[in-house]
Amino acid sequence: MPTTPVRNGKFASFMSVQGSNQSYLSDRYDRRLRFQKLTRVATFLAATAGFAWVAIESAQALSFF
């Protein structure tokens, strides 16, 4: 049976010496993605609200004159 990198004892000992057996913190990555999405949505909503405010104020100013 051929050895694979997972079953190779030298590779496993190398990984344990390097400290690579720690699991990757995917929660931090997912939190960053959620924050970026929330930031994009908030920016879009703020820009839409600003545009609507300018449009309403302009319409009121034009109707005044």
C-alpha positions in Angstrom: 0.0 0.0 0.0 1.5 3.4 -1.0 1.9 6.0 1.7 0.0 9.2 1.5 1.0 12.5 3.1 -1.5 11.9 5.8 -0.2 8.4 6.7 3.5 9.3 6.3 5.0 9.4 9.8 7.8 11.8 8.8 5.2 14.3 7.4 3.1 14.0 10.6 6.0 14.6 12.8 7.1 17.6 10.7 3.6 19.0 11.0 3.5 18.6 14.8 6.9 20.3 15.1 5.8 23.2 13.0 2.5 23.6 14.9 0.4 23.1 11.9 -2.0 20.7 13.6 -4.1 23.7 14.9 -7.4 24.0 13.2 -8.0 27.1 11.1 -10.3 29.6 12.7 -13.0 29.8 10.0 -15.2 31.8 12.4 -13.0 34.8 12.0 -13.2 34.5 8.2 -16.9 34.1 8.3 -17.3 37.0 10.7 -15.2 39.2 8.3 -17.4 38.2 5.3 -20.6 39.0 7.2 -19.1 42.4 8.3 -18.2 43.2 4.7 -21.7 42.2 3.5 -23.3 44.3 6.2 -21.1 47.3 5.3 -22.0 47.0 1.7 -25.7 46.9 2.5 -25.5 49.8 5.0 -23.6 51.9 2.4 -26.1 51.1 -0.3 -29.0 52.0 2.0 -27.4 55.2 3.1 -26.7 56.2 -0.5 -30.3 55.4 -1.5 -31.7 57.4 1.4 -29.4 60.3 0.6 -30.5 60.3 -3.1 -34.1 60.1 -2.1 -33.7 63.0 0.3 -32.0 65.1 -2.4 -34.8 64.2 -4.9 -37.6 65.1 -2.4 -36.0 68.4 -1.4 -35.4 69.3 -5.0 -39.0 68.5 -5.9 -40.2 70.6 -3.0 -37.9 73.5 -4.0 -39.1 73.3 -7.6 -42.8 73.3 -6.5 -42.1 76.3 -4.3 -41.1 78.4 -7.3 
